[in-house]
Amino acid sequence: MPRLLPRLLSLLLFALALPSRSAEAPPRLVLQPSRARPGDPVLVTARGFQSAPTGTLGERPLRFYASGDGFQALTGLPVEQMPGSLPVKVVGPTAGSVAPVEVRAQMDVVEPGWRVRTLQVANKYVKPPPEVQARMEEDQAAFTAAFSQPFADPLFAENFSLPRKARVTAPYGDLRTFNGQKQSQHFGTDLDGKKGTPVYAANAGTVVMTRDNYAAGNTVLVHHGAGLYTSYFHLSATSVKSGQRVKRGQLLGKVGGTGRVTGPHLHWGAKVEGLWVDPQTLLAIDFTPGGAPSAGAAK
């Protein structure tokens, strides 16, 4: 027994020298983008939590999923969001605390600077005749069903890319007047293209719609998980079927001029947690773990 005492003492000293879990870095938040416009998608990354936390961005709830050494939640800012400081609050269990820990950050929301445009389209798209009302209602029901997929972890492992490399002819947020009468806002990005040029998936996911719609024309919708969808409108032809899994860069269809358009182009959209958001901002978000500086800490 006396011979074992030095060895036991050595093991005890070694154990005491190990870093304590309570000494781990405090939980922190990363916001992408750190400054946002109304209509931007926002990725909140939370690190230092033992399990998925809960939280809010302003009044919008955050749904977290595991990602690398932390958790992420993707949401969006409404286009009606007023500029100013928007609070972010995340609460969850940590290794160094018995009670849940609250972490806070602030997001700066800047003026959007929407562009104003006047467009001319076929009169039937401004004042649809009564005989197409039923079709429009069917279209709306189909979109509602497609956008009702259960919340799931991301179906993608890479960042998002353009569905086609082309000049942007109309950015997200344009305030539009059609034929001097109907006013609306543009909830997507228009990419130039000749009829028949290819359109590719911006990221991996599952096709949840391939349909000819009255206003959107031939449409493909892709569900990417994490409450995120991308849309591809006005196609001349589609190359995929509903329910099909697609990879980033896979052919979805071809540029066209179907639906309510002024000429052939691709209308590319992104929808997050029920909000149409700016897809160009989505391109700038780094979904890989550890891709941005910390923006908040435990309070």
C-alpha positions as CSV (number, residue, x, y, z in Angstrom):
1,M,0.0,0.0,0.0
2,P,2.7,2.6,0.9
3,R,4.2,2.0,-2.6
4,L,0.9,3.1,-4.2
5,L,0.8,6.4,-2.4
6,P,3.3,8.2,-4.6
7,R,1.5,7.0,-7.8
8,L,-1.9,8.0,-6.4
9,L,-0.5,11.4,-5.5
10,S,0.9,11.9,-9.0
11,L,-2.5,11.0,-10.6
12,L,-4.3,13.4,-8.3
13,L,-1.9,16.2,-9.2
14,F,-2.3,15.4,-12.9
15,A,-6.1,15.6,-12.5
16,L,-5.9,18.9,-10.7
17,A,-3.8,20.3,-13.5
18,L,-6.4,19.4,-16.2
19,P,-8.5,22.4,-17.4
20,S,-11.8,22.6,-15.7
21,R,-15.0,22.6,-17.7
22,S,-16.1,25.5,-15.6
23,A,-13.1,27.4,-17.0
24,E,-14.3,26.9,-20.6
25,A,-14.8,30.1,-22.7
26,P,-18.2,31.7,-22.0
27,P,-20.9,31.3,-24.5
28,R,-20.8,33.8,-27.4
29,L,-22.8,34.8,-30.5
30,V,-21.8,35.5,-34.1
31,L,-24.2,37.5,-36.3
32,Q,-24.0,37.5,-40.1
33,P,-24.3,40.1,-41.4
34,S,-23.2,42.3,-38.5
35,R,-25.1,45.2,-40.1
36,A,-28.2,44.4,-42.0
37,R,-30.9,46.0,-44.2
38,P,-34.6,45.3,-43.8
39,G,-35.2,42.2,-45.9
40,D,-31.8,40.6,-45.2
41,P,-31.4,37.0,-44.1
42,V,-29.5,36.7,-40.8
43,L,-27.5,33.7,-39.5
44,V,-27.0,33.6,-35.7
45,T,-24.3,31.2,-34.5
46,A,-24.2,30.3,-30.8
47,R,-21.1,28.7,-29.2
48,G,-20.5,27.5,-25.7
49,F,-23.9,25.8,-25.1
50,Q,-24.3,22.1,-24.1
51,S,-27.5,21.7,-26.1
52,A,-29.6,23.7,-28.6
53,P,-30.5,27.1,-27.0
54,T,-33.6,29.2,-27.6
55,G,-33.7,32.8,-28.6
56,T,-35.1,35.8,-30.5
57,L,-33.9,38.4,-33.0
58,G,-36.1,41.3,-32.2
59,E,-39.5,39.6,-31.8
60,R,-38.8,36.8,-34.2
61,P,-38.0,33.4,-32.6
62,L,-34.8,31.6,-33.5
63,R,-34.8,27.8,-34.2
64,F,-31.3,26.4,-33.6
65,Y,-29.7,23.3,-35.1
66,A,-26.3,21.7,-34.3
67,S,-23.4,23.0,-36.5
68,G,-19.8,22.1,-35.9
69,D,-18.9,23.1,-32.4
70,G,-22.0,25.2,-31.8
71,F,-25.5,25.8,-33.0
72,Q,-27.0,28.0,-35.8
73,A,-30.3,29.6,-36.5
74,L,-31.3,31.2,-39.8
75,T,-34.0,33.9,-39.8
76,G,-34.8,37.2,-41.7
77,L,-35.6,40.8,-41.1
78,P,-39.0,42.0,-42.4
79,V,-38.9,44.6,-45.1
80,E,-40.9,46.8,-42.8
81,Q,-38.2,46.7,-40.1
82,M,-37.3,50.2,-38.9
83,P,-33.6,51.1,-39.0
84,G,-31.9,51.2,-35.6
85,S,-30.5,48.7,-33.0
86,L,-32.3,45.3,-32.8
87,P,-31.7,43.1,-29.7
88,V,-30.6,39.5,-30.0
89,K,-31.2,37.2,-27.0
90,V,-30.2,33.6,-26.7
91,V,-30.7,31.4,-23.6
92,G,-29.4,27.9,-23.0
93,P,-27.5,25.4,-20.7
94,T,-23.7,25.7,-20.4
95,A,-21.1,23.5,-18.8
96,G,-20.1,26.1,-16.2
97,S,-23.5,27.0,-14.9
98,V,-26.4,25.2,-13.2
99,A,-29.0,27.7,-14.4
100,P,-29.5,28.6,-18.2
101,V,-27.2,31.4,-19.3
102,E,-28.5,34.3,-21.3
103,V,-26.3,35.8,-24.1
104,R,-27.2,39.2,-25.7
105,A,-26.0,41.1,-28.8
106,Q,-27.2,44.0,-30.9
107,M,-27.8,44.1,-34.6
108,D,-27.5,47.4,-36.5
109,V,-30.3,47.8,-39.0
110,V,-29.5,50.4,-41.7
111,E,-31.7,52.3,-44.2
112,P,-32.6,50.1,-47.1
113,G,-32.5,52.7,-49.9
114,W,-35.0,50.9,-52.1
115,R,-35.0,51.8,-55.8
116,V,-38.3,53.0,-57.4
117,R,-39.2,51.7,-60.9
118,T,-42.1,51.9,-63.4
119,L,-42.7,48.8,-65.6
120,Q,-45.0,47.9,-68.5
121,V,-46.4,44.4,-68.7
122,A,-49.4,42.8,-70.4
123,N,-52.6,44.3,-68.9
124,K,-53.9,40.9,-67.9
125,Y,-51.2,40.6,-65.3
126,V,-52.2,43.9,-63.7
127,K,-55.9,43.3,-63.8
128,P,-56.4,39.5,-64.1
129,P,-59.6,38.6,-65.8
130,P,-62.2,36.8,-63.7
131,E,-61.6,33.5,-65.5
132,V,-58.0,33.2,-64.1
133,Q,-59.0,33.9,-60.5
134,A,-59.5,30.2,-59.8
135,R,-56.1,29.4,-61.3
136,M,-54.4,32.1,-59.2
137,E,-56.1,30.6,-56.1
138,E,-54.8,27.2,-57.0
139,D,-51.3,28.6,-57.5
140,Q,-51.4,30.2,-54.0
141,A,-52.5,26.9,-52.5
142,A,-49.6,25.1,-54.2
143,F,-47.1,27.6,-53.0
144,T,-48.5,27.4,-49.4
145,A,-48.1,23.6,-49.5
146,A,-44.6,23.7,-50.9
147,F,-43.5,26.2,-48.2
148,S,-45.0,24.0,-45.4
149,Q,-42.1,21.5,-45.1
150,P,-41.3,20.3,-41.6
151,F,-38.4,22.1,-40.0
152,A,-35.2,20.1,-40.6
153,D,-31.4,20.4,-40.3
154,P,-29.7,21.9,-43.3
155,L,-29.6,19.7,-46.4
156,F,-26.5,21.5,-47.6
157,A,-22.8,21.5,-46.5
158,E,-21.5,24.3,-48.7
159,N,-22.2,28.1,-48.9
160,F,-24.7,29.3,-51.5
161,S,-23.8,30.3,-55.1
162,L,-25.5,32.2,-57.9
163,P,-27.9,30.0,-60.0
164,R,-26.3,31.6,-63.0
165,K,-23.5,34.1,-63.5
166,A,-25.2,37.1,-65.0
167,R,-25.8,40.8,-64.7
168,V,-28.4,41.8,-62.0
169,T,-31.1,43.7,-63.8
170,A,-33.3,44.2,-60.7
171,P,-32.2,43.8,-57.1
172,Y,-34.3,42.8,-54.2
173,G,-36.5,45.5,-52.7
174,D,-37.4,47.5,-55.8
175,L,-40.6,49.4,-55.4
176,R,-42.5,48.9,-58.6
177,T,-45.5,50.5,-60.4
178,F,-47.0,48.3,-63.2
179,N,-48.6,50.2,-66.1
180,G,-48.9,53.3,-63.9
181,Q,-51.4,51.5,-61.6
182,K,-50.5,48.5,-59.5
183,Q,-47.7,49.0,-56.9
184,S,-45.7,46.2,-55.4
185,Q,-42.2,45.4,-54.0
186,H,-39.7,43.1,-55.7
187,F,-38.9,40.2,-53.4
188,G,-36.1,38.6,-55.4
189,T,-33.1,39.2,-57.6
190,D,-33.5,39.3,-61.4
191,L,-30.6,37.9,-63.4
192,D,-30.2,38.6,-67.1
193,G,-30.2,35.8,-69.6
194,K,-31.4,34.7,-73.0
195,K,-34.2,32.2,-73.4
196,G,-32.8,28.7,-73.0
197,T,-29.7,29.5,-71.0
198,P,-29.1,27.1,-68.0
199,V,-30.2,27.7,-64.4
200,Y,-28.5,25.8,-61.6
201,A,-29.4,25.0,-58.0
202,A,-27.9,27.6,-55.6
203,N,-27.3,24.8,-53.1
204,A,-28.2,21.2,-52.2
205,G,-31.8,20.5,-51.2
206,T,-35.1,18.8,-52.2
207,V,-37.3,20.1,-55.0
208,V,-40.8,20.8,-53.6
209,M,-42.4,22.5,-56.6
210,T,-42.2,22.3,-60.4
211,R,-45.3,24.1,-61.7
212,D,-46.5,26.5,-64.3
213,N,-47.9,29.5,-62.3
214,Y,-49.9,32.4,-63.6
215,A,-47.6,35.2,-62.4
216,A,-44.4,33.3,-61.7
217,G,-44.5,31.2,-64.9
218,N,-42.7,27.9,-64.9
219,T,-41.3,27.6,-61.3
220,V,-38.9,25.4,-59.4
221,L,-38.8,25.6,-55.6
222,V,-36.0,24.0,-53.6
223,H,-36.2,23.3,-49.8
224,H,-32.7,23.5,-48.2
225,G,-33.7,22.7,-44.6
226,A,-33.2,25.2,-41.7
227,G,-36.4,26.9,-42.8
228,L,-34.9,28.1,-46.1
229,Y,-36.1,27.8,-49.6
230,T,-34.9,29.2,-53.0
231,S,-37.2,29.9,-55.9
232,Y,-36.5,30.1,-59.7
233,F,-39.3,31.8,-61.7
234,H,-40.2,32.4,-65.4
235,L,-38.3,29.3,-66.7
236,S,-38.8,28.2,-70.3
237,A,-38.3,24.6,-69.3
238,T,-37.6,22.6,-66.1
239,S,-35.2,19.7,-65.7
240,V,-36.2,18.3,-62.3
241,K,-39.2,16.8,-60.6
242,S,-40.9,17.5,-57.2
243,G,-39.4,15.3,-54.5
244,Q,-36.0,15.0,-56.2
245,R,-32.8,15.7,-54.3
246,V,-30.5,18.1,-56.0
247,K,-26.8,19.1,-55.5
248,R,-25.3,22.6,-55.5
249,G,-24.8,23.5,-59.2
250,Q,-27.2,20.9,-60.6
251,L,-29.3,21.9,-63.6
252,L,-32.8,22.9,-62.7
253,G,-34.1,24.4,-65.9
254,K,-33.6,27.1,-68.5
255,V,-34.2,30.9,-68.5
256,G,-37.5,31.9,-70.0
257,G,-40.1,34.6,-70.2
258,T,-43.2,32.8,-68.8
259,G,-45.6,34.5,-66.4
260,R,-45.6,38.3,-65.5
261,V,-42.4,39.5,-67.1
262,T,-41.1,42.3,-69.4
263,G,-38.7,39.9,-71.1
264,P,-36.6,36.7,-70.6
265,H,-34.7,36.6,-67.3
266,L,-34.4,34.5,-64.1
267,H,-36.1,35.8,-61.0
268,W,-34.2,34.2,-58.1
269,G,-35.7,34.3,-54.6
270,A,-35.0,33.1,-51.1
271,K,-37.5,32.6,-48.4
272,V,-36.5,32.1,-44.7
273,E,-39.0,31.3,-41.9
274,G,-41.9,32.6,-44.0
275,L,-40.1,35.8,-45.2
276,W,-38.9,36.6,-48.7
277,V,-35.3,37.9,-48.1
278,D,-32.5,39.3,-50.2
279,P,-30.7,36.3,-52.0
280,Q,-27.6,38.4,-52.6
281,T,-27.1,38.7,-48.9
282,L,-27.6,35.0,-48.6
283,L,-24.5,34.6,-50.9
284,A,-22.4,36.6,-48.4
285,I,-23.2,34.4,-45.4
286,D,-20.5,31.9,-44.4
287,F,-22.3,28.8,-43.0
288,T,-19.1,27.0,-42.2
289,P,-18.2,26.9,-38.4
290,G,-16.0,29.6,-37.1
291,G,-16.3,31.9,-40.1
292,A,-16.9,35.3,-38.5
293,P,-15.8,37.3,-35.4
294,S,-17.7,37.2,-32.1
295,A,-20.5,39.7,-31.7
296,G,-21.9,39.1,-28.3
297,A,-21.2,37.5,-24.9
298,A,-22.9,36.3,-21.8
299,K,-24.5,38.9,-19.6
